């Protein structure tokens, strides 16, 4: 069974052979982020696929934020590159939930929280506790929180 990290390594080698500069630099940066995470604690360790996925998600989020910043700064070429790198990383992440799918999961969690006696803006924490495990890796925290706020206010 290949680990996610070894798949990244294989894809990096293929990208280098294929002279795909964008893919190889993106994967190289991501693998070094994974390595940094592995040596960050008191003792060096192998990350699980889940942990590797979290690192990839964090890297992809950095690309999205950088793309937004570049776009606002009028640097569209740099923004395009960041977006392209983000798309390369998205391949290694679970498919993201659509807005409708996310809204349905959150709506159900809001009902569960109400049934447990949590309502209004104070229910935010209770709803997030129900939603987060269901959407882990499939929707960014900020996106989830926005939908929860929206449905609680509604």
C-alpha positions as CSV (number, residue, x, y, z in Angstrom):
1,X,0.0,0.0,0.0
2,X,1.5,3.3,-1.0
3,X,1.3,6.1,1.5
4,X,0.2,9.6,0.4
5,X,3.7,10.9,1.0
6,X,5.3,8.2,-1.2
7,X,2.7,9.1,-3.9
8,X,3.8,12.7,-3.7
9,X,7.4,11.6,-4.0
10,X,6.6,9.4,-7.1
11,X,4.6,12.3,-8.7
12,X,7.5,14.7,-8.0
13,X,10.0,12.3,-9.7
14,X,7.7,12.0,-12.7
15,X,7.3,15.8,-12.8
16,X,11.0,16.3,-12.7
17,X,11.5,13.8,-15.6
18,X,8.7,15.4,-17.5
19,X,10.3,18.9,-16.9
20,X,7.0,20.1,-15.4
21,X,8.5,23.0,-13.5
22,X,5.2,24.1,-11.8
23,X,4.3,20.7,-10.6
24,X,7.8,19.8,-9.5
25,X,8.3,23.0,-7.5
26,X,4.8,22.7,-5.9
27,X,5.4,19.1,-4.9
28,X,8.9,19.8,-3.7
29,X,7.6,22.6,-1.4
30,X,4.8,20.4,-0.1
31,X,7.1,17.5,0.6
32,X,9.5,19.8,2.5
33,X,6.5,21.1,4.5
34,X,5.7,17.5,5.4
35,X,9.3,16.8,6.4
36,X,9.3,20.0,8.6
37,X,6.2,18.7,10.3
38,X,7.8,15.3,10.8
39,X,10.8,16.8,12.6
40,X,8.9,19.5,14.4
41,X,8.2,17.5,17.6
42,X,10.6,16.2,20.2
43,X,11.3,13.1,18.1
44,X,11.3,12.6,14.3
45,X,8.3,10.5,13.1
46,X,6.4,9.5,10.0
47,X,3.2,11.3,9.5
48,X,0.0,9.3,8.9
49,X,-1.9,9.9,5.6
50,X,-4.4,12.0,7.5
51,X,-1.6,14.2,8.9
52,X,-0.1,14.5,5.5
53,X,-3.5,15.5,4.1
54,X,-3.7,18.3,6.8
55,X,-0.3,19.6,5.6
56,X,-1.4,19.5,2.0
57,X,-4.7,21.3,2.9
58,X,-2.7,23.9,4.8
59,X,-0.4,24.4,1.8
60,X,-3.4,24.7,-0.6
61,X,-5.0,27.3,1.7
62,X,-1.7,29.3,1.6
63,X,-1.9,29.2,-2.2
64,X,-5.5,30.4,-2.2
65,X,-4.8,33.3,0.2
66,X,-1.7,34.3,-1.8
67,X,-3.7,34.2,-5.0
68,X,-6.3,36.5,-3.4
69,X,-3.5,38.9,-2.2
70,X,-1.8,39.0,-5.6
71,X,-5.2,39.6,-7.3
72,X,-5.9,42.5,-5.0
73,X,-2.4,43.8,-5.6
74,X,-2.9,43.7,-9.3
75,X,-0.3,41.0,-9.9
76,X,-2.4,38.6,-12.0
77,X,0.5,36.5,-13.2
78,X,1.6,35.7,-9.7
79,X,-2.1,35.1,-8.7
80,X,-2.4,32.6,-11.6
81,X,0.6,30.7,-10.6
82,X,-0.6,30.4,-7.0
83,X,-4.0,29.2,-8.3
84,X,-2.3,26.6,-10.5
85,X,-0.3,25.3,-7.6
86,X,-3.5,25.1,-5.5
87,X,-5.1,23.0,-8.3
88,X,-2.1,20.6,-8.3
89,X,-2.5,20.2,-4.5
90,X,-6.3,19.7,-4.7
91,X,-5.7,16.4,-6.5
92,X,-4.3,15.0,-3.2
93,X,-7.2,16.2,-1.1
94,X,-10.7,14.7,-0.5
95,X,-13.2,16.2,-2.9
96,X,-14.5,19.4,-1.4
97,X,-18.2,19.6,-0.5
98,X,-20.4,21.7,-2.7
99,X,-22.2,24.7,-1.1
100,X,-25.5,22.7,-1.2
101,X,-23.9,19.6,0.4
102,X,-22.3,21.7,3.1
103,X,-25.5,23.7,3.8
104,X,-27.5,20.4,4.2
105,X,-25.0,19.0,6.7
106,X,-24.9,22.3,8.7
107,X,-28.8,22.5,8.7
108,X,-29.0,19.0,10.1
109,X,-26.4,19.9,12.8
110,X,-28.4,23.1,13.7
111,X,-31.5,20.9,14.2
112,X,-29.5,18.5,16.4
113,X,-28.1,21.4,18.5
114,X,-31.6,22.9,18.9
115,X,-32.9,19.5,20.0
116,X,-30.1,19.5,22.6
117,X,-31.2,22.9,23.8
118,X,-28.6,25.1,22.0
119,X,-30.1,27.9,20.0
120,X,-29.1,31.3,18.5
121,X,-25.6,32.7,18.2
122,X,-24.5,30.9,21.4
123,X,-25.2,27.6,19.6
124,X,-22.2,28.2,17.3
125,X,-19.8,26.0,19.3
126,X,-22.3,23.2,19.7
127,X,-23.1,23.2,15.9
128,X,-19.4,23.3,15.0
129,X,-18.7,20.3,17.2
130,X,-21.4,18.3,15.3
131,X,-20.4,19.5,11.9
132,X,-16.6,19.4,12.0
133,X,-16.1,15.6,12.2
134,X,-18.7,15.2,9.3
135,X,-16.9,17.6,7.0
136,X,-13.3,17.0,8.0
137,X,-11.0,17.7,5.1
138,X,-13.9,18.3,2.8
139,X,-14.6,22.0,3.7
140,X,-12.4,24.7,5.1
141,X,-13.1,25.8,8.6
142,X,-13.9,29.4,7.6
143,X,-16.3,28.3,5.0
144,X,-18.1,26.0,7.5
145,X,-18.2,28.7,10.2
146,X,-19.8,31.2,7.7
147,X,-22.6,28.7,6.8
148,X,-23.2,27.9,10.5
149,X,-23.4,31.7,11.3
150,X,-25.8,32.2,8.4
151,X,-28.1,29.4,9.3
152,X,-28.1,30.2,13.0
153,X,-28.9,33.9,12.3
154,X,-31.6,32.8,9.8
